[in-house]
């Protein structure tokens, strides 16, 4: 199982990203960030942002940079970058930016000009110099190297579900610490069974039927390990760290045909059925 996930995630997936079509949820993530910024004023030119778990493409920081002169720190626990896939998806994004993004002519011209320059880079070093990005790999997962109140935005997409459950309280508190007062945190968390990404016949919440022992022995893996933390638990973790939740979006799936393992039986049905949790949160401007 672990070898299969590794092959799918890093080899087959890498080839697909370099030459294949960009999945619809990638432009949707940009549309959401643009809407949130217009609505709440998350960032403006000159702000410093921290993207957690930037993975293959640095998507959140990269697409925000098309419209705002932000300085981004790209943080991950291992180097999983794929320049070919990044350039392929950015090219495809440029082809659709005129449709449904509600951009001014100036915004559209700026983004397309920068996309052309991104497409011309030959290395990540050139990309980071072009965009004022800093890439940080920290295998321990600690944010201790970052000063208090040093970022206006902490953002992630499809990352937090892969963080070990026991590390989450510390990560939430550290994310809160590094944010400026009044700063924002925007996270999209995929709480689905990730096997359903590769096999459409698998219920997106199939894993709630597995005991801890069965999950560890038969399903867990090194490449796309998920913590099985549910919606209500995420809300509790962020509130416990001090965040004020400004907006929540979520998506549900039918779980009526699933057996529920003892670990999950005390949870609300809504939480168990949730497959996507999108949270927009703020650090209070005053303690």
ChimeraX commands (.cxc) that place a marker at each C-alpha (Angstrom):
marker #1 position 0.00,0.00,0.00 radius 0.5
marker #1 position 2.75,2.46,0.92 radius 0.5
marker #1 position 4.66,1.77,-2.30 radius 0.5
marker #1 position 1.45,2.17,-4.32 radius 0.5
marker #1 position 0.70,5.56,-2.78 radius 0.5
marker #1 position 4.29,6.70,-3.32 radius 0.5
marker #1 position 4.16,5.70,-6.98 radius 0.5
marker #1 position 0.80,7.40,-7.53 radius 0.5
marker #1 position 1.66,10.56,-5.64 radius 0.5
marker #1 position 5.17,11.24,-6.84 radius 0.5
marker #1 position 5.75,9.44,-10.14 radius 0.5
marker #1 position 2.46,9.07,-12.00 radius 0.5
marker #1 position 1.14,12.24,-10.37 radius 0.5
marker #1 position 4.25,14.18,-11.34 radius 0.5
marker #1 position 3.90,13.21,-15.00 radius 0.5
marker #1 position 0.23,14.13,-14.95 radius 0.5
marker #1 position 0.93,17.55,-13.50 radius 0.5
marker #1 position 3.65,18.27,-16.06 radius 0.5
marker #1 position 1.57,17.42,-19.14 radius 0.5
marker #1 position -2.06,16.94,-18.09 radius 0.5
marker #1 position -5.05,19.17,-17.53 radius 0.5
marker #1 position -5.24,21.29,-14.40 radius 0.5
marker #1 position -7.99,19.97,-12.06 radius 0.5
marker #1 position -10.94,22.32,-11.64 radius 0.5
marker #1 position -10.31,22.82,-7.94 radius 0.5
marker #1 position -7.04,24.67,-8.63 radius 0.5
marker #1 position -8.65,27.72,-10.29 radius 0.5
marker #1 position -11.46,27.46,-7.75 radius 0.5
marker #1 position -8.90,27.93,-4.96 radius 0.5
marker #1 position -7.74,31.17,-6.59 radius 0.5
marker #1 position -11.31,32.39,-7.04 radius 0.5
marker #1 position -11.93,31.80,-3.35 radius 0.5
marker #1 position -8.79,33.68,-2.29 radius 0.5
marker #1 position -9.64,36.64,-4.53 radius 0.5
marker #1 position -13.17,36.77,-3.13 radius 0.5
marker #1 position -11.92,36.59,0.44 radius 0.5
marker #1 position -9.40,39.33,-0.17 radius 0.5
marker #1 position -12.02,41.60,-1.69 radius 0.5
marker #1 position -14.41,40.87,1.15 radius 0.5
marker #1 position -12.08,40.98,4.15 radius 0.5
marker #1 position -8.87,42.65,2.95 radius 0.5
marker #1 position -6.61,39.75,3.88 radius 0.5
marker #1 position -3.45,41.16,2.28 radius 0.5
marker #1 position -2.17,44.18,0.43 radius 0.5
marker #1 position 1.05,45.03,-1.39 radius 0.5
marker #1 position 4.10,44.71,0.86 radius 0.5
marker #1 position 2.59,42.18,3.27 radius 0.5
marker #1 position 4.42,39.03,4.29 radius 0.5
marker #1 position 2.62,35.68,4.09 radius 0.5
marker #1 position 3.40,32.13,5.17 radius 0.5
marker #1 position 2.17,29.18,3.12 radius 0.5
marker #1 position 2.21,25.93,5.06 radius 0.5
marker #1 position 2.93,22.71,3.19 radius 0.5
marker #1 position 3.56,24.17,-0.25 radius 0.5
marker #1 position 4.00,20.73,-1.80 radius 0.5
marker #1 position 4.39,20.40,-5.54 radius 0.5
marker #1 position 3.23,23.79,-6.79 radius 0.5
marker #1 position 3.18,26.53,-4.08 radius 0.5
marker #1 position -0.32,27.25,-5.38 radius 0.5
marker #1 position -1.76,29.63,-2.78 radius 0.5
marker #1 position 1.32,31.88,-2.58 radius 0.5
marker #1 position 1.95,31.67,-6.32 radius 0.5
marker #1 position -1.54,32.70,-7.39 radius 0.5
marker #1 position -1.87,35.46,-4.79 radius 0.5
marker #1 position 1.42,36.86,-6.08 radius 0.5
marker #1 position -0.13,37.30,-9.54 radius 0.5
marker #1 position -2.28,40.10,-8.09 radius 0.5
marker #1 position -0.49,41.41,-4.99 radius 0.5
marker #1 position 3.16,42.28,-4.32 radius 0.5
marker #1 position 3.37,40.05,-1.26 radius 0.5
marker #1 position 6.54,38.48,0.12 radius 0.5
marker #1 position 5.95,34.78,0.67 radius 0.5
marker #1 position 7.69,32.22,2.84 radius 0.5
marker #1 position 7.04,28.75,1.44 radius 0.5
marker #1 position 7.27,26.24,4.27 radius 0.5
marker #1 position 7.32,22.44,4.09 radius 0.5
marker #1 position 8.68,19.44,5.95 radius 0.5
marker #1 position 10.27,17.94,2.83 radius 0.5
marker #1 position 11.13,19.05,-0.69 radius 0.5
marker #1 position 8.40,17.83,-3.02 radius 0.5
marker #1 position 8.62,20.57,-5.66 radius 0.5
marker #1 position 7.79,20.00,-9.34 radius 0.5
marker #1 position 8.68,22.92,-11.60 radius 0.5
marker #1 position 7.21,21.32,-14.73 radius 0.5
marker #1 position 3.84,20.83,-13.10 radius 0.5
marker #1 position 3.88,24.34,-11.65 radius 0.5
marker #1 position 4.53,25.94,-15.03 radius 0.5
marker #1 position 1.96,23.76,-16.79 radius 0.5
marker #1 position -0.82,24.67,-14.36 radius 0.5
marker #1 position 0.08,28.38,-14.35 radius 0.5
marker #1 position -0.03,28.43,-18.17 radius 0.5
marker #1 position -3.48,26.86,-18.09 radius 0.5
marker #1 position -4.60,29.33,-15.45 radius 0.5
marker #1 position -3.53,32.20,-17.69 radius 0.5
marker #1 position -5.78,30.88,-20.45 radius 0.5
marker #1 position -8.93,31.05,-18.28 radius 0.5
marker #1 position -8.33,34.16,-16.16 radius 0.5
marker #1 position -10.65,36.22,-18.34 radius 0.5
marker #1 position -13.65,34.07,-17.40 radius 0.5
marker #1 position -15.37,34.32,-14.03 radius 0.5
marker #1 position -12.63,36.00,-12.00 radius 0.5
marker #1 position -14.12,39.53,-12.06 radius 0.5
marker #1 position -10.76,41.10,-12.82 radius 0.5
marker #1 position -10.15,44.64,-13.99 radius 0.5
marker #1 position -8.25,45.03,-17.28 radius 0.5
marker #1 position -5.22,46.13,-15.25 radius 0.5
marker #1 position -5.37,43.10,-12.96 radius 0.5
marker #1 position -5.71,40.74,-15.91 radius 0.5
marker #1 position -2.80,42.31,-17.77 radius 0.5
marker #1 position -0.60,42.21,-14.67 radius 0.5
marker #1 position -1.36,38.53,-14.02 radius 0.5
marker #1 position -0.80,37.44,-17.62 radius 0.5
marker #1 position 2.48,39.35,-17.84 radius 0.5
marker #1 position 3.74,37.67,-14.68 radius 0.5
marker #1 position 2.59,34.26,-15.91 radius 0.5
marker #1 position 4.68,34.72,-19.06 radius 0.5
marker #1 position 7.71,35.51,-16.91 radius 0.5
marker #1 position 7.05,32.48,-14.67 radius 0.5
marker #1 position 6.83,30.28,-17.75 radius 0.5
marker #1 position 10.29,31.45,-18.77 radius 0.5
marker #1 position 12.16,30.49,-15.59 radius 0.5
marker #1 position 14.51,27.52,-15.70 radius 0.5
marker #1 position 14.81,26.78,-11.99 radius 0.5
marker #1 position 13.12,27.34,-8.67 radius 0.5
marker #1 position 15.90,29.74,-7.73 radius 0.5
marker #1 position 14.96,31.95,-10.69 radius 0.5
marker #1 position 11.29,31.69,-9.76 radius 0.5
marker #1 position 11.92,32.75,-6.17 radius 0.5
marker #1 position 14.08,35.67,-7.25 radius 0.5
marker #1 position 11.35,36.80,-9.64 radius 0.5
marker #1 position 8.54,36.57,-7.09 radius 0.5
marker #1 position 10.34,37.46,-3.83 radius 0.5
marker #1 position 9.71,34.00,-2.40 radius 0.5
marker #1 position 11.70,32.24,0.31 radius 0.5
marker #1 position 11.64,28.44,0.44 radius 0.5
marker #1 position 12.08,26.78,3.84 radius 0.5
marker #1 position 12.28,23.05,4.55 radius 0.5
marker #1 position 12.07,22.14,8.24 radius 0.5
marker #1 position 11.75,18.42,8.85 radius 0.5
marker #1 position 10.58,18.80,12.44 radius 0.5
marker #1 position 7.51,20.79,11.42 radius 0.5
marker #1 position 8.40,23.54,13.92 radius 0.5
marker #1 position 7.66,27.20,13.21 radius 0.5
marker #1 position 10.09,28.26,15.93 radius 0.5
marker #1 position 12.42,30.02,13.49 radius 0.5
marker #1 position 9.77,32.66,12.74 radius 0.5
marker #1 position 9.36,35.70,14.98 radius 0.5
marker #1 position 6.18,36.65,16.79 radius 0.5
marker #1 position 3.74,38.81,14.79 radius 0.5
marker #1 position 5.71,38.47,11.56 radius 0.5
marker #1 position 3.06,37.49,8.97 radius 0.5
marker #1 position -0.17,39.07,7.78 radius 0.5
marker #1 position -1.53,35.77,6.43 radius 0.5
marker #1 position -0.98,32.09,7.11 radius 0.5
marker #1 position -2.52,29.94,4.37 radius 0.5
marker #1 position -2.72,26.31,3.33 radius 0.5
marker #1 position -4.63,24.17,0.84 radius 0.5
marker #1 position -5.03,20.42,1.31 radius 0.5
marker #1 position -2.23,20.25,3.88 radius 0.5
marker #1 position -3.43,20.16,7.48 radius 0.5
marker #1 position -5.13,16.77,7.11 radius 0.5
marker #1 position -1.65,15.29,6.62 radius 0.5
marker #1 position -0.18,16.70,9.85 radius 0.5
marker #1 position 0.02,14.09,12.66 radius 0.5
marker #1 position -2.87,14.53,15.07 radius 0.5
marker #1 position -0.59,14.93,18.09 radius 0.5
marker #1 position 1.27,17.83,16.42 radius 0.5
marker #1 position -1.84,19.88,15.63 radius 0.5
marker #1 position -2.34,21.79,18.93 radius 0.5
marker #1 position 1.23,23.09,18.79 radius 0.5
marker #1 position 0.96,23.98,15.11 radius 0.5
marker #1 position -2.26,25.92,15.72 radius 0.5
marker #1 position -0.71,27.87,18.60 radius 0.5
marker #1 position 2.47,28.58,16.62 radius 0.5
marker #1 position 0.45,29.74,13.60 radius 0.5
marker #1 position -1.38,32.12,15.90 radius 0.5
marker #1 position 1.89,33.34,17.43 radius 0.5
marker #1 position 3.55,34.24,14.12 radius 0.5
marker #1 position 0.51,36.17,12.86 radius 0.5
marker #1 position 0.31,39.91,13.37 radius 0.5
marker #1 position -2.59,41.14,15.50 radius 0.5
marker #1 position -5.48,41.45,13.07 radius 0.5
marker #1 position -3.80,39.00,10.69 radius 0.5
marker #1 position -5.61,36.21,8.88 radius 0.5
marker #1 position -5.47,32.43,8.57 radius 0.5
marker #1 position -7.13,30.73,5.59 radius 0.5
marker #1 position -7.13,26.94,5.39 radius 0.5
marker #1 position -8.81,24.41,3.14 radius 0.5
marker #1 position -8.79,20.97,4.78 radius 0.5
marker #1 position -9.65,17.80,2.89 radius 0.5
marker #1 position -11.24,15.45,5.42 radius 0.5
marker #1 position -12.12,12.80,2.84 radius 0.5
marker #1 position -10.66,9.32,2.47 radius 0.5
marker #1 position -7.84,10.06,0.04 radius 0.5
marker #1 position -8.16,6.69,-1.68 radius 0.5
marker #1 position -11.35,8.15,-3.20 radius 0.5
marker #1 position -9.10,10.57,-5.13 radius 0.5
marker #1 position -7.85,7.59,-7.14 radius 0.5
marker #1 position -10.88,5.27,-7.02 radius 0.5
marker #1 position -14.25,6.94,-7.58 radius 0.5
marker #1 position -16.12,3.86,-6.28 radius 0.5
marker #1 position -14.79,4.47,-2.75 radius 0.5
marker #1 position -17.05,6.47,-0.45 radius 0.5
marker #1 position -15.31,9.73,0.45 radius 0.5
marker #1 position -15.72,8.99,4.16 radius 0.5
marker #1 position -15.05,5.26,4.05 radius 0.5
marker #1 position -12.35,5.53,6.69 radius 0.5
marker #1 position -14.81,6.32,9.50 radius 0.5
marker #1 position -15.61,2.60,9.46 radius 0.5
marker #1 position -12.07,1.55,10.41 radius 0.5
marker #1 position -10.74,1.10,13.93 radius 0.5
marker #1 position -7.39,2.70,14.74 radius 0.5
marker #1 position -5.65,-0.66,14.52 radius 0.5
marker #1 position -7.14,-1.55,11.13 radius 0.5
marker #1 position -6.40,1.92,9.79 radius 0.5
marker #1 position -2.75,1.78,10.85 radius 0.5
marker #1 position -2.18,-1.75,9.56 radius 0.5
marker #1 position -4.01,-1.64,6.25 radius 0.5
marker #1 position -4.64,1.92,5.14 radius 0.5
marker #1 position -2.20,4.44,6.56 radius 0.5
marker #1 position 0.82,5.35,4.42 radius 0.5
marker #1 position 3.88,7.56,4.35 radius 0.5
marker #1 position 3.08,9.60,1.24 radius 0.5
marker #1 position -0.50,10.73,1.87 radius 0.5
marker #1 position -0.99,9.94,5.54 radius 0.5
marker #1 position -4.16,11.58,6.84 radius 0.5
marker #1 position -5.01,12.22,10.47 radius 0.5
marker #1 position -8.79,11.56,10.23 radius 0.5
marker #1 position -9.51,14.69,12.27 radius 0.5
marker #1 position -13.15,15.70,11.77 radius 0.5
marker #1 position -14.83,19.07,11.25 radius 0.5
marker #1 position -15.83,19.66,14.87 radius 0.5
marker #1 position -12.34,18.78,16.05 radius 0.5
marker #1 position -10.80,21.30,13.62 radius 0.5
marker #1 position -13.09,24.04,14.88 radius 0.5
marker #1 position -12.11,23.22,18.46 radius 0.5
marker #1 position -8.38,23.26,17.67 radius 0.5
marker #1 position -8.48,26.68,16.02 radius 0.5
marker #1 position -10.72,28.24,18.66 radius 0.5
marker #1 position -8.51,26.75,21.38 radius 0.5
marker #1 position -5.48,28.48,19.85 radius 0.5
marker #1 position -7.28,31.85,19.98 radius 0.5
marker #1 position -8.55,32.26,16.42 radius 0.5
marker #1 position -11.85,33.96,15.66 radius 0.5
marker #1 position -13.66,32.09,12.88 radius 0.5
marker #1 position -15.00,34.59,10.35 radius 0.5
marker #1 position -16.29,32.23,7.68 radius 0.5
marker #1 position -16.78,28.49,7.31 radius 0.5
marker #1 position -17.59,26.55,4.16 radius 0.5
marker #1 position -17.98,22.81,4.09 radius 0.5
marker #1 position -19.04,20.00,1.78 radius 0.5
marker #1 position -20.84,16.81,2.78 radius 0.5
marker #1 position -21.33,13.31,1.37 radius 0.5
marker #1 position -23.93,10.61,2.07 radius 0.5
marker #1 position -22.66,8.25,4.79 radius 0.5
marker #1 position -25.90,6.38,5.40 radius 0.5
marker #1 position -24.47,3.11,4.12 radius 0.5
marker #1 position -21.28,3.21,6.21 radius 0.5
marker #1 position -20.51,1.46,9.47 radius 0.5
marker #1 position -19.09,3.90,12.02 radius 0.5
marker #1 position -16.09,2.79,14.09 radius 0.5
marker #1 position -16.15,3.38,17.88 radius 0.5
marker #1 position -13.75,6.32,17.67 radius 0.5
marker #1 position -16.31,8.32,15.69 radius 0.5
marker #1 position -19.65,7.25,17.19 radius 0.5
marker #1 position -19.85,10.18,19.63 radius 0.5
marker #1 position -19.38,12.77,16.86 radius 0.5
marker #1 position -22.15,14.69,15.14 radius 0.5
marker #1 position -23.41,13.20,11.90 radius 0.5
marker #1 position -22.68,16.47,10.10 radius 0.5
marker #1 position -19.04,16.31,11.12 radius 0.5
marker #1 position -18.67,12.71,9.97 radius 0.5
marker #1 position -20.28,13.49,6.60 radius 0.5
marker #1 position -18.05,16.52,5.93 radius 0.5
marker #1 position -15.39,16.00,3.26 radius 0.5
marker #1 position -14.05,19.56,2.88 radius 0.5
marker #1 position -13.66,22.23,5.57 radius 0.5
marker #1 position -12.71,25.75,4.47 radius 0.5
marker #1 position -12.03,28.20,7.27 radius 0.5
marker #1 position -11.27,31.92,7.23 radius 0.5
marker #1 position -10.05,33.09,10.64 radius 0.5
marker #1 position -8.55,36.13,12.27 radius 0.5
marker #1 position -6.16,36.80,15.12 radius 0.5
marker #1 position -7.85,39.48,17.23 radius 0.5
marker #1 position -6.41,42.94,16.71 radius 0.5
marker #1 position -6.27,43.38,20.49 radius 0.5
marker #1 position -5.65,40.68,23.13 radius 0.5
marker link #1:1,2 radius 0.2
marker link #1:2,3 radius 0.2
marker link #1:3,4 radius 0.2
marker link #1:4,5 radius 0.2
marker link #1:5,6 radius 0.2
marker link #1:6,7 radius 0.2
marker link #1:7,8 radius 0.2
marker link #1:8,9 radius 0.2
marker link #1:9,10 radius 0.2
marker link #1:10,11 radius 0.2
marker link #1:11,12 radius 0.2
marker link #1:12,13 radius 0.2
marker link #1:13,14 radius 0.2
marker link #1:14,15 radius 0.2
marker link #1:15,16 radius 0.2
marker link #1:16,17 radius 0.2
marker link #1:17,18 radius 0.2
marker link #1:18,19 radius 0.2
marker link #1:19,20 radius 0.2
marker link #1:20,21 radius 0.2
marker link #1:21,22 radius 0.2
marker link #1:22,23 radius 0.2
marker link #1:23,24 radius 0.2
marker link #1:24,25 radius 0.2
marker link #1:25,26 radius 0.2
marker link #1:26,27 radius 0.2
marker link #1:27,28 radius 0.2
marker link #1:28,29 radius 0.2
marker link #1:29,30 radius 0.2
marker link #1:30,31 radius 0.2
marker link #1:31,32 radius 0.2
marker link #1:32,33 radius 0.2
marker link #1:33,34 radius 0.2
marker link #1:34,35 radius 0.2
marker link #1:35,36 radius 0.2
marker link #1:36,37 radius 0.2
marker link #1:37,38 radius 0.2
marker link #1:38,39 radius 0.2
marker link #1:39,40 radius 0.2
marker link #1:40,41 radius 0.2
marker link #1:41,42 radius 0.2
marker link #1:42,43 radius 0.2
marker link #1:43,44 radius 0.2
marker link #1:44,45 radius 0.2
marker link #1:45,46 radius 0.2
marker link #1:46,47 radius 0.2
marker link #1:47,48 radius 0.2
marker link #1:48,49 radius 0.2
marker link #1:49,50 radius 0.2
marker link #1:50,51 radius 0.2
marker link #1:51,52 radius 0.2
marker link #1:52,53 radius 0.2
marker link #1:53,54 radius 0.2
marker link #1:54,55 radius 0.2
marker link #1:55,56 radius 0.2
marker link #1:56,57 radius 0.2
marker link #1:57,58 radius 0.2
marker link #1:58,59 radius 0.2
marker link #1:59,60 radius 0.2
marker link #1:60,61 radius 0.2
marker link #1:61,62 radius 0.2
marker link #1:62,63 radius 0.2
marker link #1:63,64 radius 0.2
marker link #1:64,65 radius 0.2
marker link #1:65,66 radius 0.2
marker link #1:66,67 radius 0.2
marker link #1:67,68 radius 0.2
marker link #1:68,69 radius 0.2
marker link #1:69,70 radius 0.2
marker link #1:70,71 radius 0.2
marker link #1:71,72 radius 0.2
marker link #1:72,73 radius 0.2
marker link #1:73,74 radius 0.2
marker link #1:74,75 radius 0.2
marker link #1:75,76 radius 0.2
marker link #1:76,77 radius 0.2
marker link #1:77,78 radius 0.2
marker link #1:78,79 radius 0.2
marker link #1:79,80 radius 0.2
marker link #1:80,81 radius 0.2
marker link #1:81,82 radius 0.2
marker link #1:82,83 radius 0.2
marker link #1:83,84 radius 0.2
marker link #1:84,85 radius 0.2
marker link #1:85,86 radius 0.2
marker link #1:86,87 radius 0.2
marker link #1:87,88 radius 0.2
marker link #1:88,89 radius 0.2
marker link #1:89,90 radius 0.2
marker link #1:90,91 radius 0.2
marker link #1:91,92 radius 0.2
marker link #1:92,93 radius 0.2
marker link #1:93,94 radius 0.2
marker link #1:94,95 radius 0.2
marker link #1:95,96 radius 0.2
marker link #1:96,97 radius 0.2
marker link #1:97,98 radius 0.2
marker link #1:98,99 radius 0.2
marker link #1:99,100 radius 0.2
marker link #1:100,101 radius 0.2
marker link #1:101,102 radius 0.2
marker link #1:102,103 radius 0.2
marker link #1:103,104 radius 0.2
marker link #1:104,105 radius 0.2
marker link #1:105,106 radius 0.2
marker link #1:106,107 radius 0.2
marker link #1:107,108 radius 0.2
marker link #1:108,109 radius 0.2
marker link #1:109,110 radius 0.2
marker link #1:110,111 radius 0.2
marker link #1:111,112 radius 0.2
marker link #1:112,113 radius 0.2
marker link #1:113,114 radius 0.2
marker link #1:114,115 radius 0.2
marker link #1:115,116 radius 0.2
marker link #1:116,117 radius 0.2
marker link #1:117,118 radius 0.2
marker link #1:118,119 radius 0.2
marker link #1:119,120 radius 0.2
marker link #1:120,121 radius 0.2
marker link #1:121,122 radius 0.2
marker link #1:122,123 radius 0.2
marker link #1:123,124 radius 0.2
marker link #1:124,125 radius 0.2
marker link #1:125,126 radius 0.2
marker link #1:126,127 radius 0.2
marker link #1:127,128 radius 0.2
marker link #1:128,129 radius 0.2
marker link #1:129,130 radius 0.2
marker link #1:130,131 radius 0.2
marker link #1:131,132 radius 0.2
marker link #1:132,133 radius 0.2
marker link #1:133,134 radius 0.2
marker link #1:134,135 radius 0.2
marker link #1:135,136 radius 0.2
marker link #1:136,137 radius 0.2
marker link #1:137,138 radius 0.2
marker link #1:138,139 radius 0.2
marker link #1:139,140 radius 0.2
marker link #1:140,141 radius 0.2
marker link #1:141,142 radius 0.2
marker link #1:142,143 radius 0.2
marker link #1:143,144 radius 0.2
marker link #1:144,145 radius 0.2
marker link #1:145,146 radius 0.2
marker link #1:146,147 radius 0.2
marker link #1:147,148 radius 0.2
marker link #1:148,149 radius 0.2
marker link #1:149,150 radius 0.2
marker link #1:150,151 radius 0.2
marker link #1:151,152 radius 0.2
marker link #1:152,153 radius 0.2
marker link #1:153,154 radius 0.2
marker link #1:154,155 radius 0.2
marker link #1:155,156 radius 0.2
marker link #1:156,157 radius 0.2
marker link #1:157,158 radius 0.2
marker link #1:158,159 radius 0.2
marker link #1:159,160 radius 0.2
marker link #1:160,161 radius 0.2
marker link #1:161,162 radius 0.2
marker link #1:162,163 radius 0.2
marker link #1:163,164 radius 0.2
marker link #1:164,165 radius 0.2
marker link #1:165,166 radius 0.2
marker link #1:166,167 radius 0.2
marker link #1:167,168 radius 0.2
marker link #1:168,169 radius 0.2
marker link #1:169,170 radius 0.2
marker link #1:170,171 radius 0.2
marker link #1:171,172 radius 0.2
marker link #1:172,173 radius 0.2
marker link #1:173,174 radius 0.2
marker link #1:174,175 radius 0.2
marker link #1:175,176 radius 0.2
marker link #1:176,177 radius 0.2
marker link #1:177,178 radius 0.2
marker link #1:178,179 radius 0.2
marker link #1:179,180 radius 0.2
marker link #1:180,181 radius 0.2
marker link #1:181,182 radius 0.2
marker link #1:182,183 radius 0.2
marker link #1:183,184 radius 0.2
marker link #1:184,185 radius 0.2
marker link #1:185,186 radius 0.2
marker link #1:186,187 radius 0.2
marker link #1:187,188 radius 0.2
marker link #1:188,189 radius 0.2
marker link #1:189,190 radius 0.2
marker link #1:190,191 radius 0.2
marker link #1:191,192 radius 0.2
marker link #1:192,193 radius 0.2
marker link #1:193,194 radius 0.2
marker link #1:194,195 radius 0.2
marker link #1:195,196 radius 0.2
marker link #1:196,197 radius 0.2
marker link #1:197,198 radius 0.2
marker link #1:198,199 radius 0.2
marker link #1:199,200 radius 0.2
marker link #1:200,201 radius 0.2
marker link #1:201,202 radius 0.2
marker link #1:202,203 radius 0.2
marker link #1:203,204 radius 0.2
marker link #1:204,205 radius 0.2
marker link #1:205,206 radius 0.2
marker link #1:206,207 radius 0.2
marker link #1:207,208 radius 0.2
marker link #1:208,209 radius 0.2
marker link #1:209,210 radius 0.2
marker link #1:210,211 radius 0.2
marker link #1:211,212 radius 0.2
marker link #1:212,213 radius 0.2
marker link #1:213,214 radius 0.2
marker link #1:214,215 radius 0.2
marker link #1:215,216 radius 0.2
marker link #1:216,217 radius 0.2
marker link #1:217,218 radius 0.2
marker link #1:218,219 radius 0.2
marker link #1:219,220 radius 0.2
marker link #1:220,221 radius 0.2
marker link #1:221,222 radius 0.2
marker link #1:222,223 radius 0.2
marker link #1:223,224 radius 0.2
marker link #1:224,225 radius 0.2
marker link #1:225,226 radius 0.2
marker link #1:226,227 radius 0.2
marker link #1:227,228 radius 0.2
marker link #1:228,229 radius 0.2
marker link #1:229,230 radius 0.2
marker link #1:230,231 radius 0.2
marker link #1:231,232 radius 0.2
marker link #1:232,233 radius 0.2
marker link #1:233,234 radius 0.2
marker link #1:234,235 radius 0.2
marker link #1:235,236 radius 0.2
marker link #1:236,237 radius 0.2
marker link #1:237,238 radius 0.2
marker link #1:238,239 radius 0.2
marker link #1:239,240 radius 0.2
marker link #1:240,241 radius 0.2
marker link #1:241,242 radius 0.2
marker link #1:242,243 radius 0.2
marker link #1:243,244 radius 0.2
marker link #1:244,245 radius 0.2
marker link #1:245,246 radius 0.2
marker link #1:246,247 radius 0.2
marker link #1:247,248 radius 0.2
marker link #1:248,249 radius 0.2
marker link #1:249,250 radius 0.2
marker link #1:250,251 radius 0.2
marker link #1:251,252 radius 0.2
marker link #1:252,253 radius 0.2
marker link #1:253,254 radius 0.2
marker link #1:254,255 radius 0.2
marker link #1:255,256 radius 0.2
marker link #1:256,257 radius 0.2
marker link #1:257,258 radius 0.2
marker link #1:258,259 radius 0.2
marker link #1:259,260 radius 0.2
marker link #1:260,261 radius 0.2
marker link #1:261,262 radius 0.2
marker link #1:262,263 radius 0.2
marker link #1:263,264 radius 0.2
marker link #1:264,265 radius 0.2
marker link #1:265,266 radius 0.2
marker link #1:266,267 radius 0.2
marker link #1:267,268 radius 0.2
marker link #1:268,269 radius 0.2
marker link #1:269,270 radius 0.2
marker link #1:270,271 radius 0.2
marker link #1:271,272 radius 0.2
marker link #1:272,273 radius 0.2
marker link #1:273,274 radius 0.2
marker link #1:274,275 radius 0.2
marker link #1:275,276 radius 0.2
marker link #1:276,277 radius 0.2
marker link #1:277,278 radius 0.2
marker link #1:278,279 radius 0.2
marker link #1:279,280 radius 0.2
marker link #1:280,281 radius 0.2
marker link #1:281,282 radius 0.2
marker link #1:282,283 radius 0.2
marker link #1:283,284 radius 0.2
marker link #1:284,285 radius 0.2
marker link #1:285,286 radius 0.2
marker link #1:286,287 radius 0.2
view
